[in-house]
Amino acid sequence: MGMLGQWIKKMKMASRLDTVQSKHSLMIPEQRSLSLFTRNPPRNVPPPPAGTTR
């Protein structure tokens, strides 16, 4: 039960952080998306097939 309680507390903290961040991102959407993209680039994007790059 203690673990679950801690997890719920963590989730509540995270969601609170999320709302703050989303409010913040409304002010500077470009900067936030850019930093997000550079920090964790999409891993599911395959490299371009050979021969297509010029």
KEKE-3310 file (N, C-alpha, C; in steps of 0.2 Angstrom, whole numbers, plus 5000, padded with zeros to 4 digits):
npx = (5004:5010:5019:5010:5004:5014:5017:5005:5006:5017:5012:5002:5010:5017:5007:5003:5015:5015:5003:5008:5019:5012:5005:5016:5021:5012:5015:5028:5029:5037:5050:5049:5045:5056:5067:5062:5062:5076:5081:5076:5076:5065:5064:5058:5058:5064:5080:5084:5081:5095:5102:5092:5096:5104)
npy = (4994:5006:5008:5010:5022:5031:5031:5036:5049:5053:5053:5063:5074:5075:5077:5090:5097:5095:5103:5116:5117:5116:5127:5136:5133:5138:5151:5151:5142:5138:5138:5128:5117:5115:5113:5101:5093:5092:5088:5075:5066:5059:5042:5033:5036:5031:5030:5039:5030:5022:5031:5040:5052:5067)
npz = (5000:5004:4993:4983:4987:4987:4973:4968:4974:4967:4954:4955:4958:4946:4937:4941:4938:4924:4921:4924:4915:4903:4903:4903:4890:4882:4881:4876:4864:4853:4857:4868:4861:4853:4862:4868:4857:4854:4865:4867:4854:4841:4842:4834:4821:4806:4798:4783:4768:4759:4745:4743:4749:4744)
capx = (5000:5014:5022:5005:5002:5020:5016:4999:5008:5021:5008:4999:5016:5019:5002:5004:5020:5012:4999:5013:5023:5008:5004:5022:5022:5007:5019:5034:5028:5042:5056:5048:5045:5062:5071:5060:5065:5083:5083:5074:5074:5061:5068:5054:5059:5070:5085:5082:5085:5101:5101:5087:5100:5108)
capy = (5000:5012:5009:5013:5029:5035:5031:5041:5055:5055:5055:5070:5079:5075:5081:5097:5099:5096:5109:5122:5117:5117:5135:5139:5132:5143:5157:5151:5136:5136:5136:5122:5111:5114:5110:5095:5089:5091:5084:5068:5066:5054:5036:5028:5038:5027:5034:5039:5024:5024:5033:5046:5058:5070)
capz = (5000:5004:4987:4979:4989:4984:4966:4967:4975:4962:4948:4956:4957:4939:4933:4943:4934:4917:4920:4924:4909:4897:4903:4901:4883:4878:4881:4871:4861:4848:4861:4871:4857:4850:4867:4868:4851:4854:4871:4866:4847:4840:4840:4830:4814:4803:4794:4776:4764:4755:4738:4743:4751:4738)
cpx = (5004:5017:5016:5004:5008:5019:5010:5002:5013:5017:5005:5004:5017:5014:5002:5009:5018:5008:5003:5016:5018:5006:5010:5023:5017:5011:5024:5033:5034:5048:5055:5049:5052:5067:5069:5063:5072:5085:5082:5072:5070:5065:5064:5055:5065:5074:5083:5085:5090:5099:5096:5091:5104:5114)
cpy = (5006:5013:5013:5020:5033:5036:5037:5048:5058:5057:5062:5075:5080:5079:5088:5100:5100:5102:5115:5122:5118:5125:5138:5139:5136:5149:5157:5144:5133:5134:5130:5116:5109:5111:5103:5090:5087:5087:5076:5067:5059:5048:5032:5031:5035:5032:5034:5033:5027:5026:5039:5052:5060:5073)
cpz = (5000:4997:4982:4981:4987:4977:4964:4968:4970:4955:4949:4955:4949:4935:4935:4939:4927:4916:4919:4917:4903:4897:4901:4893:4879:4877:4876:4868:4857:4852:4865:4867:4854:4855:4868:4863:4852:4860:4870:4859:4846:4838:4835:4822:4811:4799:4787:4772:4760:4748:4738:4745:4745:4741)
residu = (MET:GLY:MET:LEU:GLY:GLN:TRP:ILE:LYS:LYS:MET:LYS:MET:ALA:SER:ARG:LEU:ASP:THR:VAL:GLN:SER:LYS:HIS:SER:LEU:MET:ILE:PRO:GLU:GLN:ARG:SER:LEU:SER:LEU:PHE:THR:ARG:ASN:PRO:PRO:ARG:ASN:VAL:PRO:PRO:PRO:PRO:ALA:GLY:THR:THR:ARG)
# end
